[in-house]
């Protein structure tokens, strides 16, 4: 999975993601954290799962490319639904999925 944000800085993207999480009322269970050009998405509800993305800036775009994930046993049955919620947050924040 590749997520692309055109023409904005990483700090603006992180702010937009946080606002989107709040709009969807998911701040109690979804968290986006950036460190050393890696984005970690944490999902916490009856278990904790992590999705990791590499981050790079290319030609005025910020690109997040799926690196790895650690999905909690309890989340495996609803993995598709969880990923769809993340994609909704990304879309609200202005990102595009490639």
N, C-alpha and C positions, 0 to 999 in steps of 0.2 A: 504494500500500500504506500502510495506517495501522496503527500498533502502539500499543496503549493499556496503560498500567500504572496500575491503580487504587490510590489511597491511599498511595503511597510517594514519598519524595523522590528527586530525580534521583541524588544520591550513593548512595542505597540501591539504586536500579535498576542503576547502573553496577557496584556490587559484586556484585549478583545475576547480571548478565550475565557478569562475569569468572568467577564460580564455575561458571556453566553451561558456559562455554568449557572450563574445566578438567575438568568432569565428562565432557564429550564428547571429551576429549583433543585439542582443536583449538587449544590456546594457541600452538602453533608456526606456525599459519597464519591465524588469525582474531584481529583486534584491534578493539575498540570504543573510540573516543576522543570526548570531549565538549569542545567549545570554542564560546563565544559562541552558545549556543542552537542548535548544529548538532551532530548525531551523525555521525561518520564511521566506517563499517565498512570495514576493510581486510582483503582476502583475499590472502595471499601464498603462492603455490605455483606454480612454473614460470611466473611472471608475477605482476603485482600489479593487483588490481581494487579499486575504491572504490565504496561506496554511501553516499549522503548523505541525511540526514533532517533536517527542521526539527523543533525541539523546543519545545513549549509546555505550560504547566500550566493546566488548565481544570477548575474545579469539583472539586478534589481528585484529579484524574487527570493523569498526564503522558502527552502524546500525541506520538508520533514520526510525522511524515508524510513519505513518500518525496519527495525533492527532485530528485535526479539521480543518475546513476551513470556510472562510467567502467570499462568491462569490458575486461580484457586480451584480446587476440585468442585466446590459448590457452584462456581461460576461456569464451569464447562458446559453444562446443559443449556445455558442461556447466552453463550458466547456471541452468537450472531446478534442477539438483541442488544447486548452491551456495546458491541462494535457499532451498531446502528445509532445508539445514543451518542457515542463519541463523534461519529460522522455528522450528526445533527448539530452538535456543539461547534464543530469545525466550520460547518456551513454558515451558521449564525454569525460566527466571528469573521467571516469573509474568506475562508479557505476553500480551495477547490481540490477535489480528489481526482487523481490521474490513475 
